[in-house]
Amino acid sequence: MIITIAGFGGSGKTTLGKILAQKLGYSVISPSFKELAKKEKISLIEFQKKAEKNKNIDLKFDEYLKNEAKKGNCVITTWLSPWMVNADLRVWLFASIEVRAKRVAKRDNISIHEAKNMLKKRENQNRKRYLKLYNVDIFDTNIFDVLFNSAKFSPKEITEIIAKIVEIKKR
């Protein structure tokens, strides 16, 4: 079974993905532009600007996801994976910009104001890039099977619900 978890920055994709994969005994596939930016020693926003100019960055990244997903029994936690792979279950996580900014500020040791501005900028950059490259609107949640407000449910609670859904889908 292939499960994708998507949502904007600070929504809890990676946290949920790790907990869910462990519960189900699945592998977790969680590559990120943040990691790639770090390797290149540039900011995430700079790396995204680089990807805007060089579509091969996204194409290689997404090809990697597709190849990893073919192995099956995995949880993929990226923004675009629900559109890139033939998932059995597509999950969207959401929370207000304020909640997400607090999480990102704490995680990245930056101010909440800085986190909020970065999140908005990143979401708009990604939306524009994905529309141009794939004709995918990451603001449209119609392809998702379930949506969770990660400000209202903990990762463990969401994991339990998804595990029940997986159990039902396997019947």
TORKOL-4160 file (C-alpha; in steps of 0.2 Angstrom, whole numbers, padded with zeros to 4 digits, m for minus):
171
<pt num="1" X="0000" Y="0000" Z="0000"/>
<pt num="2" X="0006" Y="0018" Z="m0004"/>
<pt num="3" X="0000" Y="0032" Z="0007"/>
<pt num="4" X="0004" Y="0050" Z="0003"/>
<pt num="5" X="0004" Y="0064" Z="0016"/>
<pt num="6" X="0004" Y="0082" Z="0009"/>
<pt num="7" X="0001" Y="0099" Z="0017"/>
<pt num="8" X="0009" Y="0115" Z="0018"/>
<pt num="9" X="0025" Y="0119" Z="0028"/>
<pt num="10" X="0022" Y="0116" Z="0047"/>
<pt num="11" X="0007" Y="0106" Z="0044"/>
<pt num="12" X="0015" Y="0090" Z="0052"/>
<pt num="13" X="0018" Y="0079" Z="0036"/>
<pt num="14" X="0035" Y="0073" Z="0042"/>
<pt num="15" X="0030" Y="0070" Z="0060"/>
<pt num="16" X="0014" Y="0060" Z="0055"/>
<pt num="17" X="0023" Y="0051" Z="0041"/>
<pt num="18" X="0036" Y="0044" Z="0053"/>
<pt num="19" X="0024" Y="0039" Z="0066"/>
<pt num="20" X="0012" Y="0031" Z="0054"/>
<pt num="21" X="0026" Y="0021" Z="0044"/>
<pt num="22" X="0032" Y="0014" Z="0061"/>
<pt num="23" X="0015" Y="0009" Z="0066"/>
<pt num="24" X="0011" Y="0000" Z="0049"/>
<pt num="25" X="0029" Y="m0007" Z="0047"/>
<pt num="26" X="0031" Y="0003" Z="0031"/>
<pt num="27" X="0046" Y="0013" Z="0025"/>
<pt num="28" X="0045" Y="0032" Z="0025"/>
<pt num="29" X="0050" Y="0042" Z="0010"/>
<pt num="30" X="0053" Y="0060" Z="0015"/>
<pt num="31" X="0065" Y="0069" Z="0004"/>
<pt num="32" X="0064" Y="0088" Z="0005"/>
<pt num="33" X="0070" Y="0104" Z="m0004"/>
<pt num="34" X="0075" Y="0109" Z="0013"/>
<pt num="35" X="0088" Y="0095" Z="0013"/>
<pt num="36" X="0094" Y="0099" Z="m0004"/>
<pt num="37" X="0096" Y="0118" Z="0000"/>
<pt num="38" X="0106" Y="0113" Z="0015"/>
<pt num="39" X="0117" Y="0102" Z="0005"/>
<pt num="40" X="0120" Y="0117" Z="m0007"/>
<pt num="41" X="0123" Y="0128" Z="0008"/>
<pt num="42" X="0109" Y="0140" Z="0002"/>
<pt num="43" X="0092" Y="0145" Z="0010"/>
<pt num="44" X="0077" Y="0136" Z="0005"/>
<pt num="45" X="0069" Y="0151" Z="m0004"/>
<pt num="46" X="0085" Y="0153" Z="m0014"/>
<pt num="47" X="0084" Y="0134" Z="m0019"/>
<pt num="48" X="0066" Y="0136" Z="m0024"/>
<pt num="49" X="0071" Y="0151" Z="m0035"/>
<pt num="50" X="0084" Y="0140" Z="m0043"/>
<pt num="51" X="0071" Y="0126" Z="m0046"/>
<pt num="52" X="0060" Y="0139" Z="m0054"/>
<pt num="53" X="0074" Y="0142" Z="m0067"/>
<pt num="54" X="0079" Y="0124" Z="m0069"/>
<pt num="55" X="0064" Y="0112" Z="m0071"/>
<pt num="56" X="0076" Y="0097" Z="m0070"/>
<pt num="57" X="0077" Y="0099" Z="m0051"/>
<pt num="58" X="0059" Y="0096" Z="m0049"/>
<pt num="59" X="0059" Y="0082" Z="m0062"/>
<pt num="60" X="0073" Y="0073" Z="m0054"/>
<pt num="61" X="0065" Y="0075" Z="m0037"/>
<pt num="62" X="0048" Y="0068" Z="m0043"/>
<pt num="63" X="0056" Y="0054" Z="m0053"/>
<pt num="64" X="0065" Y="0048" Z="m0037"/>
<pt num="65" X="0048" Y="0048" Z="m0028"/>
<pt num="66" X="0040" Y="0038" Z="m0041"/>
<pt num="67" X="0054" Y="0025" Z="m0041"/>
<pt num="68" X="0054" Y="0024" Z="m0022"/>
<pt num="69" X="0035" Y="0022" Z="m0022"/>
<pt num="70" X="0036" Y="0007" Z="m0034"/>
<pt num="71" X="0043" Y="m0003" Z="m0020"/>
<pt num="72" X="0026" Y="m0002" Z="m0011"/>
<pt num="73" X="0021" Y="m0002" Z="0008"/>
<pt num="74" X="0027" Y="0016" Z="0010"/>
<pt num="75" X="0022" Y="0033" Z="0017"/>
<pt num="76" X="0027" Y="0047" Z="0007"/>
<pt num="77" X="0028" Y="0065" Z="0015"/>
<pt num="78" X="0030" Y="0078" Z="0001"/>
<pt num="79" X="0019" Y="0092" Z="m0006"/>
<pt num="80" X="0018" Y="0085" Z="m0023"/>
<pt num="81" X="0018" Y="0066" Z="m0020"/>
<pt num="82" X="m0001" Y="0064" Z="m0021"/>
<pt num="83" X="m0001" Y="0070" Z="m0039"/>
<pt num="84" X="0015" Y="0061" Z="m0043"/>
<pt num="85" X="0012" Y="0043" Z="m0038"/>
<pt num="86" X="m0002" Y="0031" Z="m0039"/>
<pt num="87" X="m0007" Y="0031" Z="m0021"/>
<pt num="88" X="m0019" Y="0020" Z="m0012"/>
<pt num="89" X="m0023" Y="0033" Z="0001"/>
<pt num="90" X="m0020" Y="0052" Z="m0001"/>
<pt num="91" X="m0020" Y="0062" Z="0015"/>
<pt num="92" X="m0020" Y="0081" Z="0017"/>
<pt num="93" X="m0015" Y="0090" Z="0033"/>
<pt num="94" X="m0019" Y="0107" Z="0036"/>
<pt num="95" X="m0018" Y="0120" Z="0050"/>
<pt num="96" X="m0020" Y="0139" Z="0051"/>
<pt num="97" X="m0005" Y="0149" Z="0045"/>
<pt num="98" X="m0003" Y="0155" Z="0063"/>
<pt num="99" X="m0002" Y="0137" Z="0070"/>
<pt num="100" X="0010" Y="0132" Z="0056"/>
<pt num="101" X="0021" Y="0148" Z="0058"/>
<pt num="102" X="0023" Y="0144" Z="0077"/>
<pt num="103" X="0028" Y="0126" Z="0073"/>
<pt num="104" X="0041" Y="0132" Z="0060"/>
<pt num="105" X="0048" Y="0146" Z="0071"/>
<pt num="106" X="0051" Y="0134" Z="0085"/>
<pt num="107" X="0058" Y="0120" Z="0073"/>
<pt num="108" X="0069" Y="0133" Z="0063"/>
<pt num="109" X="0073" Y="0144" Z="0078"/>
<pt num="110" X="0066" Y="0160" Z="0069"/>
<pt num="111" X="0053" Y="0173" Z="0074"/>
<pt num="112" X="0035" Y="0169" Z="0071"/>
<pt num="113" X="0033" Y="0184" Z="0059"/>
<pt num="114" X="0048" Y="0178" Z="0049"/>
<pt num="115" X="0041" Y="0160" Z="0048"/>
<pt num="116" X="0024" Y="0166" Z="0043"/>
<pt num="117" X="0032" Y="0177" Z="0029"/>
<pt num="118" X="0042" Y="0162" Z="0023"/>
<pt num="119" X="0028" Y="0150" Z="0023"/>
<pt num="120" X="0017" Y="0162" Z="0012"/>
<pt num="121" X="0031" Y="0165" Z="0000"/>
<pt num="122" X="0035" Y="0147" Z="m0001"/>
<pt num="123" X="0017" Y="0141" Z="m0004"/>
<pt num="124" X="0015" Y="0154" Z="m0018"/>
<pt num="125" X="0031" Y="0150" Z="m0026"/>
<pt num="126" X="0028" Y="0131" Z="m0026"/>
<pt num="127" X="0010" Y="0134" Z="m0032"/>
<pt num="128" X="0016" Y="0144" Z="m0047"/>
<pt num="129" X="0030" Y="0132" Z="m0051"/>
<pt num="130" X="0019" Y="0116" Z="m0050"/>
<pt num="131" X="0005" Y="0124" Z="m0061"/>
<pt num="132" X="0018" Y="0129" Z="m0074"/>
<pt num="133" X="0028" Y="0112" Z="m0073"/>
<pt num="134" X="0014" Y="0099" Z="m0070"/>
<pt num="135" X="m0003" Y="0109" Z="m0071"/>
<pt num="136" X="m0006" Y="0104" Z="m0053"/>
<pt num="137" X="m0014" Y="0116" Z="m0041"/>
<pt num="138" X="m0008" Y="0112" Z="m0024"/>
<pt num="139" X="m0021" Y="0123" Z="m0016"/>
<pt num="140" X="m0035" Y="0111" Z="m0023"/>
<pt num="141" X="m0038" Y="0097" Z="m0011"/>
<pt num="142" X="m0051" Y="0087" Z="m0022"/>
<pt num="143" X="m0039" Y="0072" Z="m0025"/>
<pt num="144" X="m0037" Y="0068" Z="m0007"/>
<pt num="145" X="m0046" Y="0054" Z="0002"/>
<pt num="146" X="m0046" Y="0062" Z="0019"/>
<pt num="147" X="m0041" Y="0079" Z="0026"/>
<pt num="148" X="m0036" Y="0082" Z="0044"/>
<pt num="149" X="m0034" Y="0098" Z="0054"/>
<pt num="150" X="m0017" Y="0095" Z="0063"/>
<pt num="151" X="m0021" Y="0109" Z="0075"/>
<pt num="152" X="m0036" Y="0099" Z="0082"/>
<pt num="153" X="m0029" Y="0081" Z="0081"/>
<pt num="154" X="m0012" Y="0075" Z="0087"/>
<pt num="155" X="m0001" Y="0065" Z="0075"/>
<pt num="156" X="m0005" Y="0049" Z="0086"/>
<pt num="157" X="m0023" Y="0052" Z="0084"/>
<pt num="158" X="m0022" Y="0054" Z="0066"/>
<pt num="159" X="m0011" Y="0039" Z="0065"/>
<pt num="160" X="m0024" Y="0028" Z="0073"/>
<pt num="161" X="m0038" Y="0035" Z="0061"/>
<pt num="162" X="m0027" Y="0031" Z="0046"/>
<pt num="163" X="m0022" Y="0014" Z="0052"/>
<pt num="164" X="m0041" Y="0010" Z="0053"/>
<pt num="165" X="m0044" Y="0017" Z="0036"/>
<pt num="166" X="m0029" Y="0006" Z="0030"/>
<pt num="167" X="m0037" Y="m0009" Z="0038"/>
<pt num="168" X="m0053" Y="m0006" Z="0029"/>
<pt num="169" X="m0045" Y="m0003" Z="0012"/>
<pt num="170" X="m0036" Y="m0020" Z="0014"/>
<pt num="171" X="m0052" Y="m0030" Z="0016"/>
